[in-house]
Amino acid sequence: MTFDLSLYLVLDPELCGEYGMVVTTRDAIEGGATIVQLRMKHATTRERIDMGLALKEITAGSPAKLIINDDVEAAIAVGADGVHVGQEDGDPKEVRARIGPDMILGVSVNGLAVAKAFDPAGIDYVGAGPVFATGTKPDHALPVGFDGLAEMITICGLPAVAIGGLKAEHAAATFAAGADGIAVVSAVCGRPDPRQATAELAAAIRKARQ
């Protein structure tokens, strides 16, 4: 499956608040988001499936891909475009065996030590970072900065989306480091106008890639 990592939105139910993840997704796709990841850390599989089905109604009519975080069962039940797992969320080889050859598989690579031990077999892309410290994931690894990001991407040898406190002003440095995209959470979720916030990011990304 072809996919575009350039503007990768990770949904946060708390940050989206009353505005909600469904409307945020709609607005973000209209603004230029290319991938939407459903991340509901404290939900049940049933809750993830219900939300995933609601999001799929929006992404299905757009170029954007829907990725489910961590929950392989939910991703399969929803018929999502892919699943993303962390280092502690299962063996990527086992995940690939469960989802088959056609779903996208992304894996988080947190820090240089993890990158050096990384096996890319069966994986379509990596989430590389964190570039900066971020409040949306307080238990993150130590930030690697843009030099560390570039080294991680080189080591992993796969398409990479950079994550960790990134905003529109970081687009040029992110792509210069070799990333294929920027993953954002608070830069869109919880903003007064998610569509405009996404559009500003998309414009910065287009400029950085010229």
C-alpha positions in Angstrom: 0.0 0.0 0.0 1.3 3.4 -0.9 1.2 6.1 1.8 2.4 9.6 2.5 4.0 10.3 5.9 4.4 14.0 5.4 1.8 15.3 7.8 1.0 12.6 10.3 -1.6 13.5 13.0 -1.7 11.5 16.2 -5.1 11.9 17.9 -5.2 12.6 21.6 -8.7 12.2 23.1 -8.0 14.5 26.0 -6.5 17.3 23.9 -9.3 17.0 21.4 -11.7 17.6 24.3 -15.3 18.5 23.5 -14.3 19.3 19.8 -13.8 15.5 19.5 -11.5 13.3 17.5 -14.0 12.8 14.7 -14.4 16.5 13.9 -10.7 17.1 14.5 -10.0 14.3 11.9 -12.3 15.8 9.4 -10.8 19.3 9.8 -7.3 18.0 9.7 -7.8 16.1 6.5 -9.3 19.1 4.9 -6.2 21.0 6.1 -3.8 18.5 4.5 -3.2 15.7 7.0 -2.0 12.6 5.1 -2.2 10.1 7.9 -4.4 10.0 11.0 -3.4 7.7 13.9 -5.9 6.8 16.6 -4.1 6.7 19.9 -6.4 5.9 22.9 -4.0 4.5 25.5 -6.6 4.0 28.2 -9.5 2.7 26.2 -10.8 -0.8 25.6 -10.5 -2.6 22.3 -14.2 -2.2 21.9 -13.9 1.6 22.4 -11.1 1.8 19.9 -13.1 -0.2 17.3 -16.1 2.1 17.7 -14.0 5.2 17.3 -12.0 3.7 14.5 -15.1 2.9 12.6 -16.3 6.5 13.0 -12.9 7.8 11.8 -12.9 5.4 8.9 -16.1 7.0 7.5 -14.1 10.2 7.2 -10.7 8.8 5.9 -12.4 6.4 3.4 -13.4 9.3 1.2 -10.0 11.0 1.3 -6.4 10.3 0.4 -5.5 10.1 4.1 -4.7 6.7 5.7 -6.1 5.5 9.1 -3.6 3.9 11.5 -4.6 2.3 14.8 -2.0 2.6 17.6 -1.0 -0.6 19.5 -4.2 -2.5 19.2 -3.9 -5.1 16.4 -7.3 -6.6 17.1 -9.0 -3.2 16.7 -7.1 -2.4 13.5 -8.2 -5.6 11.9 -11.8 -5.2 13.1 -12.0 -1.6 11.8 -10.3 -2.5 8.5 -7.8 0.2 9.1 -5.1 1.0 6.7 -2.5 0.0 9.2 -1.3 -0.4 12.8 1.5 1.3 14.7 3.2 -0.4 17.6 5.8 0.6 20.2 8.8 -1.3 21.3 6.9 -2.8 24.3 3.7 -3.5 22.3 4.5 -6.8 20.6 7.0 -8.4 18.2 6.7 -6.6 14.8 7.1 -10.0 13.1 4.2 -11.4 15.0 2.1 -8.3 14.3 2.9 -8.6 10.6 1.8 -12.2 10.6 -1.5 -11.2 12.2 -2.3 -8.3 9.9 -1.1 -9.9 6.6 1.0 -8.3 3.8 -1.3 -5.5 2.8 -1.7 -3.4 5.9 0.8 -0.7 6.8 3.0 -1.5 9.8 4.8 1.3 11.7 7.0 0.8 14.7 8.3 3.4 17.2 12.0 3.7 17.5 12.8 5.7 20.6 16.4 6.8 20.7 19.7 5.8 19.1 20.2 2.6 21.2 16.9 1.3 20.0 17.7 2.3 16.4 21.0 0.4 16.5 19.2 -2.8 17.6 16.4 -2.4 15.2 15.3 -5.1 12.7 13.5 -3.6 9.7 12.0 -6.8 8.4 8.3 -6.6 7.6 8.1 -3.0 8.8 6.9 -0.2 6.4 8.0 2.9 8.4 9.4 4.0 11.7 8.3 6.8 14.1 11.7 8.3 15.0 12.5 10.5 18.0 11.7 12.1 20.2 13.2 15.1 18.7 12.2 17.3 21.6 10.6 16.7 25.0 6.8 16.6 24.8 4.0 16.8 27.3 1.8 14.5 25.3 4.0 11.5 26.2 5.6 12.2 29.6 7.4 8.8 29.7 9.2 9.4 26.4 12.9 8.6 25.9 15.6 11.3 26.0 15.3 13.8 23.2 17.7 13.2 20.3 17.6 16.6 18.5 17.9 16.9 14.7 21.4 15.4 14.6 20.2 12.3 16.5 17.2 12.1 14.3 19.3 12.1 11.1 21.5 9.3 12.6 18.5 7.3 13.6 17.0 7.5 10.1 20.2 6.5 8.5 20.6 3.5 10.8 17.0 2.3 10.4 17.0 2.5 6.6 13.2 2.9 6.3 10.8 5.7 5.6 10.6 7.7 8.8 8.2 10.1 10.5 9.8 12.4 13.1 8.0 12.9 16.4 8.4 14.8 19.6 7.4 18.4 20.2 7.5 19.3 16.5 5.7 22.4 15.0 5.5 24.2 11.7 8.7 26.1 12.4 10.6 22.8 12.6 9.6 21.5 9.1 12.8 22.6 7.3 15.2 21.0 9.9 13.0 17.8 10.1 13.2 17.2 6.4 16.8 18.2 6.2 17.5 15.4 8.7 16.1 12.9 6.2 12.6 12.4 7.6 9.7 11.7 5.3 7.2 13.4 7.6 6.3 15.2 10.8 4.1 13.6 13.4 2.1 16.1 15.5 -0.3 15.9 18.4 -0.8 19.2 20.2 0.0 21.3 17.1 -3.4 20.3 15.9 -5.4 18.5 18.6 -7.1 21.1 20.9 -6.3 24.1 18.7 -9.2 26.5 18.2 -9.2 25.8 14.5 -7.6 22.4 13.7 -8.2 22.9 10.0 -6.2 26.1 9.9 -3.5 24.7 12.2 -3.1 21.7 9.9 -3.1 23.9 6.8 -0.3 26.0 8.3 1.7 22.8 8.9 1.0 21.6 5.4 2.3 24.9 3.9 5.5 24.7 6.0 6.0 21.1 4.9 5.5 22.0 1.2 8.0 24.8 1.5 10.6 22.6 3.3 10.3 19.9 0.6 10.9 22.3 -2.3 
